[in-house]
Amino acid sequence: MRNAALTLGIIAGVFGMIVGFFGFGYTELAREFAEVEEVFGMFDNPQLVRVVSILSPMLAIAGGAMAKARALWGGILLLLSAAGMYFAFGFNVFTMFPIAFAALGGVLALAAGKPDEPKAHF
């Protein structure tokens, strides 16, 4: 379970980085050019989008990397990453895989108590 959480966390982080690049880039583009915001609109909270664009992929990668040694902390970081992406971007075609992979990796890391490691986190 820990290996699956590690893999899912890293994949979620990489896909989350792609979503984050576009989210952060769009908020900057709309800030610089008012025409873009008038035509395509803007996020409800652009500052939240900017912060989550950086933090969520970083939390997913760090949580995946920690899942093998510290499953509890890794699982918490993965679930925080999934929640951040959901609240900032919503659940849509671009975010469904990063959110699902981070959430599943977090659940697997939390569930990997005694079977995988001699010292359980519970």
N, CA, C and O atoms as CSV, one atom per row, in Angstrom:
chain,resi,resn,atom,element,x,y,z
A,1,MET,N,N,0.817,-1.194,0.000
A,1,MET,CA,C,0.000,0.000,0.000
A,1,MET,C,C,0.858,1.255,0.000
A,1,MET,O,O,0.505,2.265,-0.609
A,2,ARG,N,N,1.967,1.179,0.677
A,2,ARG,CA,C,2.844,2.350,0.729
A,2,ARG,C,C,3.448,2.656,-0.644
A,2,ARG,O,O,3.583,3.817,-1.028
A,3,ASN,N,N,3.804,1.614,-1.366
A,3,ASN,CA,C,4.346,1.835,-2.717
A,3,ASN,C,C,3.291,2.433,-3.641
A,3,ASN,O,O,3.598,3.304,-4.455
A,4,ALA,N,N,2.059,1.972,-3.518
A,4,ALA,CA,C,0.981,2.537,-4.328
A,4,ALA,C,C,0.740,4.000,-3.963
A,4,ALA,O,O,0.524,4.830,-4.845
A,5,ALA,N,N,0.775,4.319,-2.669
A,5,ALA,CA,C,0.601,5.705,-2.240
A,5,ALA,C,C,1.741,6.578,-2.762
A,5,ALA,O,O,1.514,7.715,-3.176
A,6,LEU,N,N,2.950,6.057,-2.742
A,6,LEU,CA,C,4.099,6.797,-3.271
A,6,LEU,C,C,3.900,7.096,-4.752
A,6,LEU,O,O,4.068,8.235,-5.187
A,7,THR,N,N,3.547,6.089,-5.513
A,7,THR,CA,C,3.369,6.257,-6.956
A,7,THR,C,C,2.212,7.206,-7.275
A,7,THR,O,O,2.347,8.104,-8.106
A,8,LEU,N,N,1.086,7.002,-6.613
A,8,LEU,CA,C,-0.069,7.858,-6.866
A,8,LEU,C,C,0.206,9.307,-6.462
A,8,LEU,O,O,-0.239,10.235,-7.138
A,9,GLY,N,N,0.929,9.498,-5.375
A,9,GLY,CA,C,1.259,10.855,-4.940
A,9,GLY,C,C,2.144,11.593,-5.928
A,9,GLY,O,O,1.926,12.771,-6.210
A,10,ILE,N,N,3.128,10.905,-6.446
A,10,ILE,CA,C,4.024,11.551,-7.412
A,10,ILE,C,C,3.291,11.841,-8.725
A,10,ILE,O,O,3.477,12.905,-9.315
A,11,ILE,N,N,2.470,10.909,-9.180
A,11,ILE,CA,C,1.698,11.149,-10.399
A,11,ILE,C,C,0.716,12.304,-10.190
A,11,ILE,O,O,0.566,13.158,-11.064
A,12,ALA,N,N,0.048,12.330,-9.034
A,12,ALA,CA,C,-0.880,13.433,-8.738
A,12,ALA,C,C,-0.146,14.765,-8.699
A,12,ALA,O,O,-0.668,15.779,-9.161
A,13,GLY,N,N,1.054,14.765,-8.153
A,13,GLY,CA,C,1.834,16.002,-8.108
A,13,GLY,C,C,2.234,16.499,-9.478
A,13,GLY,O,O,2.191,17.701,-9.742
A,14,VAL,N,N,2.624,15.587,-10.355
A,14,VAL,CA,C,3.029,15.987,-11.708
A,14,VAL,C,C,1.822,16.524,-12.489
A,14,VAL,O,O,1.919,17.565,-13.137
A,15,PHE,N,N,0.681,15.812,-12.428
A,15,PHE,CA,C,-0.515,16.314,-13.106
A,15,PHE,C,C,-1.000,17.611,-12.454
A,15,PHE,O,O,-1.471,18.520,-13.139
A,16,GLY,N,N,-0.882,17.687,-11.141
A,16,GLY,CA,C,-1.261,18.910,-10.433
A,16,GLY,C,C,-0.390,20.092,-10.826
A,16,GLY,O,O,-0.863,21.228,-10.867
A,17,MET,N,N,0.883,19.831,-11.116
A,17,MET,CA,C,1.756,20.910,-11.578
A,17,MET,C,C,1.282,21.460,-12.919
A,17,MET,O,O,1.326,22.669,-13.145
A,18,ILE,N,N,0.836,20.590,-13.794
A,18,ILE,CA,C,0.340,21.036,-15.102
A,18,ILE,C,C,-0.898,21.904,-14.916
A,18,ILE,O,O,-1.008,22.969,-15.523
A,19,VAL,N,N,-1.835,21.452,-14.076
A,19,VAL,CA,C,-3.033,22.245,-13.790
A,19,VAL,C,C,-2.633,23.560,-13.125
A,19,VAL,O,O,-3.189,24.613,-13.435
A,20,GLY,N,N,-1.673,23.495,-12.216
A,20,GLY,CA,C,-1.214,24.692,-11.520
A,20,GLY,C,C,-0.561,25.706,-12.437
A,20,GLY,O,O,-0.768,26.909,-12.284
A,21,PHE,N,N,0.233,25.225,-13.397
A,21,PHE,CA,C,0.841,26.144,-14.372
A,21,PHE,C,C,-0.234,26.918,-15.120
A,21,PHE,O,O,-0.131,28.134,-15.281
A,22,PHE,N,N,-1.259,26.218,-15.573
A,22,PHE,CA,C,-2.310,26.889,-16.322
A,22,PHE,C,C,-3.152,27.788,-15.422
A,22,PHE,O,O,-3.527,28.888,-15.828
A,23,GLY,N,N,-3.451,27.339,-14.216
A,23,GLY,CA,C,-4.237,28.165,-13.299
A,23,GLY,C,C,-3.518,29.445,-12.915
A,23,GLY,O,O,-4.098,30.529,-12.969
A,24,PHE,N,N,-2.260,29.322,-12.530
A,24,PHE,CA,C,-1.479,30.505,-12.157
A,24,PHE,C,C,-1.268,31.403,-13.367
A,24,PHE,O,O,-1.388,32.625,-13.272
A,25,GLY,N,N,-0.957,30.798,-14.495
A,25,GLY,CA,C,-0.736,31.578,-15.709
A,25,GLY,C,C,-1.976,32.337,-16.140
A,25,GLY,O,O,-1.884,33.486,-16.572
A,26,TYR,N,N,-3.131,31.705,-16.028
A,26,TYR,CA,C,-4.357,32.387,-16.425
A,26,TYR,C,C,-4.651,33.568,-15.514
A,26,TYR,O,O,-5.053,34.629,-15.993
A,27,THR,N,N,-4.458,33.404,-14.205
A,27,THR,CA,C,-4.722,34.526,-13.304
A,27,THR,C,C,-3.781,35.691,-13.585
A,27,THR,O,O,-4.183,36.851,-13.497
A,28,GLU,N,N,-2.540,35.390,-13.919
A,28,GLU,CA,C,-1.589,36.453,-14.265
A,28,GLU,C,C,-1.955,37.117,-15.594
A,28,GLU,O,O,-1.883,38.339,-15.723
A,29,LEU,N,N,-2.342,36.315,-16.566
A,29,LEU,CA,C,-2.733,36.856,-17.875
A,29,LEU,C,C,-3.955,37.750,-17.737
A,29,LEU,O,O,-4.000,38.831,-18.325
A,30,ALA,N,N,-4.940,37.315,-16.973
A,30,ALA,CA,C,-6.148,38.110,-16.782
A,30,ALA,C,C,-5.864,39.368,-15.968
A,30,ALA,O,O,-6.530,40.387,-16.148
A,31,ARG,N,N,-4.882,39.302,-15.076
A,31,ARG,CA,C,-4.518,40.488,-14.298
A,31,ARG,C,C,-3.834,41.534,-15.179
A,31,ARG,O,O,-4.056,42.733,-15.015
A,32,GLU,N,N,-3.017,41.081,-16.094
A,32,GLU,CA,C,-2.283,42.001,-16.973
A,32,GLU,C,C,-3.143,42.558,-18.098
A,32,GLU,O,O,-3.000,43.719,-18.482
A,33,PHE,N,N,-4.026,41.733,-18.619
A,33,PHE,CA,C,-4.845,42.136,-19.763
A,33,PHE,C,C,-6.320,42.035,-19.381
A,33,PHE,O,O,-6.868,40.938,-19.285
A,34,ALA,N,N,-6.945,43.163,-19.168
A,34,ALA,CA,C,-8.346,43.197,-18.736
A,34,ALA,C,C,-9.279,42.580,-19.775
A,34,ALA,O,O,-10.355,42.086,-19.436
A,35,GLU,N,N,-8.863,42.610,-21.036
A,35,GLU,CA,C,-9.706,42.044,-22.088
A,35,GLU,C,C,-9.910,40.541,-21.899
A,35,GLU,O,O,-10.989,40.012,-22.164
A,36,VAL,N,N,-8.867,39.868,-21.440
A,36,VAL,CA,C,-8.968,38.423,-21.211
A,36,VAL,C,C,-9.996,38.141,-20.123
A,36,VAL,O,O,-10.819,37.234,-20.251
A,37,GLU,N,N,-9.941,38.919,-19.065
A,37,GLU,CA,C,-10.901,38.725,-17.977
A,37,GLU,C,C,-12.321,39.044,-18.419
A,37,GLU,O,O,-13.264,38.374,-17.998
A,38,GLU,N,N,-12.486,40.062,-19.265
A,38,GLU,CA,C,-13.819,40.417,-19.748
A,38,GLU,C,C,-14.404,39.327,-20.633
A,38,GLU,O,O,-15.597,39.035,-20.552
A,39,VAL,N,N,-13.575,38.725,-21.475
A,39,VAL,CA,C,-14.061,37.716,-22.413
A,39,VAL,C,C,-14.264,36.371,-21.730
A,39,VAL,O,O,-15.310,35.743,-21.893
A,40,PHE,N,N,-13.260,35.922,-20.960
A,40,PHE,CA,C,-13.299,34.574,-20.404
A,40,PHE,C,C,-13.685,34.518,-18.931
A,40,PHE,O,O,-13.969,33.436,-18.417
A,41,GLY,N,N,-13.702,35.643,-18.250
A,41,GLY,CA,C,-14.045,35.652,-16.835
A,41,GLY,C,C,-12.818,35.403,-15.959
A,41,GLY,O,O,-11.695,35.264,-16.444
A,42,MET,N,N,-13.073,35.352,-14.656
A,42,MET,CA,C,-11.990,35.164,-13.698
A,42,MET,C,C,-12.468,34.224,-12.602
A,42,MET,O,O,-13.669,34.083,-12.372
A,43,PHE,N,N,-11.523,33.583,-11.932
A,43,PHE,CA,C,-11.834,32.743,-10.787
A,43,PHE,C,C,-12.477,33.602,-9.698
A,43,PHE,O,O,-12.259,34.813,-9.643
A,44,ASP,N,N,-13.262,32.975,-8.844
A,44,ASP,CA,C,-13.876,33.706,-7.734
A,44,ASP,C,C,-12.816,34.273,-6.791
A,44,ASP,O,O,-12.945,35.395,-6.301
A,45,ASN,N,N,-11.776,33.494,-6.544
A,45,ASN,CA,C,-10.709,33.912,-5.636
A,45,ASN,C,C,-9.360,33.643,-6.313
A,45,ASN,O,O,-8.783,32.573,-6.117
A,46,PRO,N,N,-8.850,34.589,-7.100
A,46,PRO,CA,C,-7.608,34.329,-7.831
A,46,PRO,C,C,-6.396,34.122,-6.931
A,46,PRO,O,O,-5.474,33.392,-7.293
A,47,GLN,N,N,-6.389,34.757,-5.764
A,47,GLN,CA,C,-5.251,34.571,-4.856
A,47,GLN,C,C,-5.205,33.133,-4.336
A,47,GLN,O,O,-4.124,32.560,-4.203
A,48,LEU,N,N,-6.357,32.552,-4.045
A,48,LEU,CA,C,-6.422,31.157,-3.621
A,48,LEU,C,C,-5.911,30.247,-4.734
A,48,LEU,O,O,-5.188,29.287,-4.466
A,49,VAL,N,N,-6.274,30.536,-5.960
A,49,VAL,CA,C,-5.821,29.734,-7.097
A,49,VAL,C,C,-4.308,29.800,-7.222
A,49,VAL,O,O,-3.667,28.782,-7.484
A,50,ARG,N,N,-3.734,30.962,-7.042
A,50,ARG,CA,C,-2.276,31.113,-7.134
A,50,ARG,C,C,-1.566,30.324,-6.044
A,50,ARG,O,O,-0.578,29.640,-6.311
A,51,VAL,N,N,-2.066,30.416,-4.823
A,51,VAL,CA,C,-1.422,29.707,-3.707
A,51,VAL,C,C,-1.550,28.199,-3.886
A,51,VAL,O,O,-0.579,27.464,-3.704
A,52,VAL,N,N,-2.738,27.743,-4.238
A,52,VAL,CA,C,-2.968,26.304,-4.397
A,52,VAL,C,C,-2.222,25.758,-5.610
A,52,VAL,O,O,-1.811,24.598,-5.607
A,53,SER,N,N,-2.042,26.573,-6.643
A,53,SER,CA,C,-1.286,26.131,-7.817
A,53,SER,C,C,0.136,25.746,-7.453
A,53,SER,O,O,0.734,24.885,-8.099
A,54,ILE,N,N,0.674,26.370,-6.434
A,54,ILE,CA,C,2.035,26.056,-5.993
A,54,ILE,C,C,2.034,24.991,-4.904
A,54,ILE,O,O,2.813,24.040,-4.965
A,55,LEU,N,N,1.164,25.143,-3.908
A,55,LEU,CA,C,1.218,24.271,-2.737
A,55,LEU,C,C,0.686,22.852,-2.971
A,55,LEU,O,O,1.291,21.887,-2.506
A,56,SER,N,N,-0.422,22.717,-3.674
A,56,SER,CA,C,-1.020,21.382,-3.817
A,56,SER,C,C,-0.113,20.377,-4.536
A,56,SER,O,O,0.041,19.261,-4.040
A,57,PRO,N,N,0.489,20.716,-5.672
A,57,PRO,CA,C,1.403,19.742,-6.276
A,57,PRO,C,C,2.608,19.439,-5.387
A,57,PRO,O,O,3.096,18.310,-5.352
A,58,MET,N,N,3.077,20.451,-4.677
A,58,MET,CA,C,4.204,20.239,-3.783
A,58,MET,C,C,3.817,19.310,-2.631
A,58,MET,O,O,4.597,18.437,-2.250
A,59,LEU,N,N,2.620,19.493,-2.077
A,59,LEU,CA,C,2.148,18.606,-1.020
A,59,LEU,C,C,1.953,17.178,-1.518
A,59,LEU,O,O,2.245,16.220,-0.802
A,60,ALA,N,N,1.459,17.039,-2.744
A,60,ALA,CA,C,1.249,15.696,-3.296
A,60,ALA,C,C,2.576,14.970,-3.496
A,60,ALA,O,O,2.693,13.791,-3.160
A,61,ILE,N,N,3.561,15.653,-4.031
A,61,ILE,CA,C,4.857,15.013,-4.246
A,61,ILE,C,C,5.532,14.704,-2.909
A,61,ILE,O,O,6.092,13.623,-2.727
A,62,ALA,N,N,5.477,15.651,-1.983
A,62,ALA,CA,C,6.076,15.411,-0.667
A,62,ALA,C,C,5.342,14.294,0.073
A,62,ALA,O,O,5.976,13.451,0.707
A,63,GLY,N,N,4.014,14.283,-0.005
A,63,GLY,CA,C,3.250,13.221,0.642
A,63,GLY,C,C,3.532,11.862,0.036
A,63,GLY,O,O,3.637,10.869,0.754
A,64,GLY,N,N,3.654,11.811,-1.272
A,64,GLY,CA,C,4.000,10.547,-1.916
A,64,GLY,C,C,5.389,10.075,-1.530
A,64,GLY,O,O,5.609,8.886,-1.298
A,65,ALA,N,N,6.318,11.006,-1.462
A,65,ALA,CA,C,7.678,10.638,-1.083
A,65,ALA,C,C,7.756,10.180,0.373
A,65,ALA,O,O,8.566,9.316,0.710
A,66,MET,N,N,6.926,10.749,1.226
A,66,MET,CA,C,6.934,10.379,2.645
A,66,MET,C,C,6.133,9.119,2.945
A,66,MET,O,O,6.267,8.541,4.024
A,67,ALA,N,N,5.310,8.694,2.010
A,67,ALA,CA,C,4.372,7.600,2.280
A,67,ALA,C,C,5.072,6.309,2.669
A,67,ALA,O,O,4.514,5.515,3.426
A,68,LYS,N,N,6.256,6.083,2.181
A,68,LYS,CA,C,6.944,4.839,2.494
A,68,LYS,C,C,7.499,4.826,3.914
A,68,LYS,O,O,7.383,3.824,4.619
A,69,ALA,N,N,8.090,5.918,4.329
A,69,ALA,CA,C,8.707,5.957,5.647
A,69,ALA,C,C,7.740,6.420,6.728
A,69,ALA,O,O,7.709,5.843,7.815
A,70,ARG,N,N,6.969,7.426,6.451
A,70,ARG,CA,C,6.009,8.002,7.396
A,70,ARG,C,C,4.642,8.040,6.742
A,70,ARG,O,O,4.245,9.058,6.176
A,71,ALA,N,N,3.922,6.931,6.820
A,71,ALA,CA,C,2.660,6.805,6.100
A,71,ALA,C,C,1.603,7.776,6.620
A,71,ALA,O,O,0.819,8.303,5.831
A,72,LEU,N,N,1.563,8.023,7.915
A,72,LEU,CA,C,0.553,8.915,8.460
A,72,LEU,C,C,0.738,10.335,7.934
A,72,LEU,O,O,-0.219,10.944,7.456
A,73,TRP,N,N,1.943,10.863,8.016
A,73,TRP,CA,C,2.214,12.208,7.524
A,73,TRP,C,C,2.035,12.289,6.011
A,73,TRP,O,O,1.474,13.258,5.500
A,74,GLY,N,N,2.506,11.285,5.305
A,74,GLY,CA,C,2.339,11.272,3.852
A,74,GLY,C,C,0.875,11.252,3.457
A,74,GLY,O,O,0.472,11.963,2.536
A,75,GLY,N,N,0.075,10.448,4.141
A,75,GLY,CA,C,-1.346,10.384,3.855
A,75,GLY,C,C,-2.054,11.698,4.127
A,75,GLY,O,O,-2.922,12.110,3.358
A,76,ILE,N,N,-1.690,12.354,5.214
A,76,ILE,CA,C,-2.291,13.650,5.542
A,76,ILE,C,C,-1.937,14.683,4.469
A,76,ILE,O,O,-2.801,15.445,4.034
A,77,LEU,N,N,-0.680,14.712,4.045
A,77,LEU,CA,C,-0.272,15.663,3.008
A,77,LEU,C,C,-0.994,15.396,1.688
A,77,LEU,O,O,-1.396,16.332,0.997
A,78,LEU,N,N,-1.155,14.131,1.343
A,78,LEU,CA,C,-1.864,13.796,0.105
A,78,LEU,C,C,-3.334,14.215,0.167
A,78,LEU,O,O,-3.876,14.728,-0.812
A,79,LEU,N,N,-3.970,14.001,1.300
A,79,LEU,CA,C,-5.367,14.414,1.424
A,79,LEU,C,C,-5.507,15.934,1.425
A,79,LEU,O,O,-6.469,16.464,0.870
A,80,LEU,N,N,-4.559,16.641,2.043
A,80,LEU,CA,C,-4.574,18.108,1.987
A,80,LEU,C,C,-4.395,18.609,0.559
A,80,LEU,O,O,-5.023,19.587,0.153
A,81,SER,N,N,-3.547,17.943,-0.191
A,81,SER,CA,C,-3.336,18.309,-1.589
A,81,SER,C,C,-4.614,18.130,-2.399
A,81,SER,O,O,-4.990,19.009,-3.175
A,82,ALA,N,N,-5.280,16.995,-2.219
A,82,ALA,CA,C,-6.533,16.742,-2.945
A,82,ALA,C,C,-7.592,17.768,-2.564
A,82,ALA,O,O,-8.307,18.271,-3.432
A,83,ALA,N,N,-7.701,18.082,-1.287
A,83,ALA,CA,C,-8.697,19.065,-0.840
A,83,ALA,C,C,-8.382,20.448,-1.401
A,83,ALA,O,O,-9.293,21.167,-1.812
A,84,GLY,N,N,-7.120,20.826,-1.425
A,84,GLY,CA,C,-6.743,22.132,-1.959
A,84,GLY,C,C,-7.078,22.263,-3.434
A,84,GLY,O,O,-7.616,23.282,-3.867
A,85,MET,N,N,-6.760,21.232,-4.204
A,85,MET,CA,C,-7.079,21.282,-5.635
A,85,MET,C,C,-8.588,21.336,-5.866
A,85,MET,O,O,-9.062,22.029,-6.766
A,86,TYR,N,N,-9.333,20.603,-5.047
A,86,TYR,CA,C,-10.792,20.607,-5.206
A,86,TYR,C,C,-11.375,21.983,-4.891
A,86,TYR,O,O,-12.214,22.481,-5.641
A,87,PHE,N,N,-10.946,22.597,-3.798
A,87,PHE,CA,C,-11.514,23.891,-3.413
A,87,PHE,C,C,-11.085,25.019,-4.338
A,87,PHE,O,O,-11.852,25.959,-4.551
A,88,ALA,N,N,-9.887,24.950,-4.889
A,88,ALA,CA,C,-9.422,26.034,-5.759
A,88,ALA,C,C,-9.931,25.885,-7.191
A,88,ALA,O,O,-10.368,26.862,-7.799
A,89,PHE,N,N,-9.877,24.670,-7.728
A,89,PHE,CA,C,-10.200,24.462,-9.135
A,89,PHE,C,C,-11.522,23.753,-9.374
A,89,PHE,O,O,-12.049,23.803,-10.486
A,90,GLY,N,N,-12.065,23.102,-8.373
A,90,GLY,CA,C,-13.275,22.312,-8.559
A,90,GLY,C,C,-12.928,20.956,-9.167
A,90,GLY,O,O,-11.770,20.663,-9.467
A,91,PHE,N,N,-13.945,20.156,-9.337
A,91,PHE,CA,C,-13.750,18.822,-9.915
A,91,PHE,C,C,-14.224,18.885,-11.357
A,91,PHE,O,O,-15.421,18.990,-11.623
A,92,ASN,N,N,-13.281,18.820,-12.283
A,92,ASN,CA,C,-13.624,18.878,-13.704
A,92,ASN,C,C,-12.702,17.941,-14.475
A,92,ASN,O,O,-11.945,17.179,-13.874
A,93,VAL,N,N,-12.761,17.995,-15.773
A,93,VAL,CA,C,-12.006,17.062,-16.611
A,93,VAL,C,C,-10.497,17.222,-16.435
A,93,VAL,O,O,-9.752,16.262,-16.625
A,94,PHE,N,N,-10.039,18.417,-16.074
A,94,PHE,CA,C,-8.607,18.643,-15.927
A,94,PHE,C,C,-8.089,18.276,-14.543
A,94,PHE,O,O,-6.910,17.962,-14.380
A,95,THR,N,N,-8.961,18.315,-13.554
A,95,THR,CA,C,-8.506,18.062,-12.184
A,95,THR,C,C,-8.934,16.709,-11.633
A,95,THR,O,O,-8.551,16.355,-10.518
A,96,MET,N,N,-9.709,15.955,-12.377
A,96,MET,CA,C,-10.217,14.705,-11.808
A,96,MET,C,C,-9.105,13.714,-11.490
A,96,MET,O,O,-9.171,13.038,-10.463
A,97,PHE,N,N,-8.094,13.609,-12.332
A,97,PHE,CA,C,-7.028,12.652,-12.050
A,97,PHE,C,C,-6.108,13.106,-10.919
A,97,PHE,O,O,-5.795,12.289,-10.052
A,98,PRO,N,N,-5.659,14.354,-10.878
A,98,PRO,CA,C,-4.831,14.733,-9.729
A,98,PRO,C,C,-5.567,14.621,-8.400
A,98,PRO,O,O,-4.990,14.178,-7.407
A,99,ILE,N,N,-6.839,15.019,-8.373
A,99,ILE,CA,C,-7.594,14.930,-7.126
A,99,ILE,C,C,-7.812,13.474,-6.735
A,99,ILE,O,O,-7.608,13.104,-5.579
A,100,ALA,N,N,-8.222,12.655,-7.685
A,100,ALA,CA,C,-8.495,11.248,-7.380
A,100,ALA,C,C,-7.223,10.510,-6.986
A,100,ALA,O,O,-7.246,9.714,-6.047
A,101,PHE,N,N,-6.117,10.754,-7.679
A,101,PHE,CA,C,-4.872,10.068,-7.349
A,101,PHE,C,C,-4.345,10.497,-5.980
A,101,PHE,O,O,-3.876,9.663,-5.205
A,102,ALA,N,N,-4.420,11.787,-5.683
A,102,ALA,CA,C,-3.937,12.258,-4.380
A,102,ALA,C,C,-4.824,11.729,-3.256
A,102,ALA,O,O,-4.316,11.316,-2.213
A,103,ALA,N,N,-6.140,11.736,-3.454
A,103,ALA,CA,C,-7.049,11.236,-2.423
A,103,ALA,C,C,-6.876,9.740,-2.212
A,103,ALA,O,O,-6.830,9.277,-1.072
A,104,LEU,N,N,-6.780,8.983,-3.290
A,104,LEU,CA,C,-6.595,7.539,-3.154
A,104,LEU,C,C,-5.245,7.228,-2.523
A,104,LEU,O,O,-5.150,6.344,-1.672
A,105,GLY,N,N,-4.204,7.941,-2.928
A,105,GLY,CA,C,-2.895,7.750,-2.311
A,105,GLY,C,C,-2.916,8.073,-0.829
A,105,GLY,O,O,-2.288,7.377,-0.030
A,106,GLY,N,N,-3.636,9.128,-0.454
A,106,GLY,CA,C,-3.759,9.472,0.962
A,106,GLY,C,C,-4.485,8.406,1.756
A,106,GLY,O,O,-4.071,8.060,2.863
A,107,VAL,N,N,-5.558,7.886,1.202
A,107,VAL,CA,C,-6.306,6.825,1.891
A,107,VAL,C,C,-5.450,5.563,2.017
A,107,VAL,O,O,-5.440,4.921,3.067
A,108,LEU,N,N,-4.738,5.212,0.958
A,108,LEU,CA,C,-3.879,4.027,1.023
A,108,LEU,C,C,-2.750,4.206,2.030
A,108,LEU,O,O,-2.401,3.269,2.747
A,109,ALA,N,N,-2.179,5.403,2.086
A,109,ALA,CA,C,-1.113,5.650,3.053
A,109,ALA,C,C,-1.640,5.564,4.480
A,109,ALA,O,O,-0.975,5.008,5.354
A,110,LEU,N,N,-2.813,6.104,4.719
A,110,LEU,CA,C,-3.389,6.028,6.059
A,110,LEU,C,C,-3.789,4.600,6.426
A,110,LEU,O,O,-3.713,4.202,7.589
A,111,ALA,N,N,-4.211,3.844,5.430
A,111,ALA,CA,C,-4.620,2.460,5.691
A,111,ALA,C,C,-3.431,1.525,5.872
A,111,ALA,O,O,-3.598,0.417,6.380
A,112,ALA,N,N,-2.246,1.942,5.474
A,112,ALA,CA,C,-1.057,1.087,5.563
A,112,ALA,C,C,-0.484,1.160,6.970
A,112,ALA,O,O,0.604,1.700,7.171
A,113,GLY,N,N,-1.184,0.639,7.913
A,113,GLY,CA,C,-0.728,0.659,9.298
A,113,GLY,C,C,0.260,-0.441,9.584
A,113,GLY,O,O,1.460,-0.267,9.367
A,114,LYS,N,N,-0.210,-1.556,10.060
A,114,LYS,CA,C,0.671,-2.628,10.499
A,114,LYS,C,C,1.148,-3.571,9.424
A,114,LYS,O,O,2.269,-4.063,9.556
A,115,PRO,N,N,0.409,-3.875,8.369
A,115,PRO,CA,C,0.869,-4.922,7.467
A,115,PRO,C,C,2.193,-4.652,6.776
A,115,PRO,O,O,2.959,-5.591,6.557
A,116,ASP,N,N,2.497,-3.405,6.423
A,116,ASP,CA,C,3.683,-3.124,5.652
A,116,ASP,C,C,4.912,-2.803,6.478
A,116,ASP,O,O,6.036,-3.012,6.022
A,117,GLU,N,N,4.719,-2.308,7.663
A,117,GLU,CA,C,5.848,-1.784,8.428
A,117,GLU,C,C,5.819,-2.349,9.846
A,117,GLU,O,O,4.747,-2.490,10.434
A,118,PRO,N,N,6.988,-2.674,10.399
A,118,PRO,CA,C,6.990,-3.195,11.763
A,118,PRO,C,C,6.484,-2.179,12.787
A,118,PRO,O,O,5.900,-2.573,13.796
A,119,LYS,N,N,6.692,-0.885,12.552
A,119,LYS,CA,C,6.239,0.136,13.480
A,119,LYS,C,C,5.030,0.854,12.871
A,119,LYS,O,O,5.176,1.610,11.910
A,120,ALA,N,N,3.860,0.623,13.419
A,120,ALA,CA,C,2.638,1.236,12.884
A,120,ALA,C,C,2.512,2.672,13.383
A,120,ALA,O,O,3.074,3.027,14.419
A,121,HIS,N,N,1.787,3.479,12.658
A,121,HIS,CA,C,1.578,4.861,13.072
A,121,HIS,C,C,0.319,5.027,13.902
A,121,HIS,O,O,0.009,6.145,14.314
A,122,PHE,N,N,-0.411,3.967,14.161
A,122,PHE,CA,C,-1.620,4.052,14.971
A,122,PHE,C,C,-1.278,3.729,16.402
A,122,PHE,O,O,-2.156,3.742,17.265
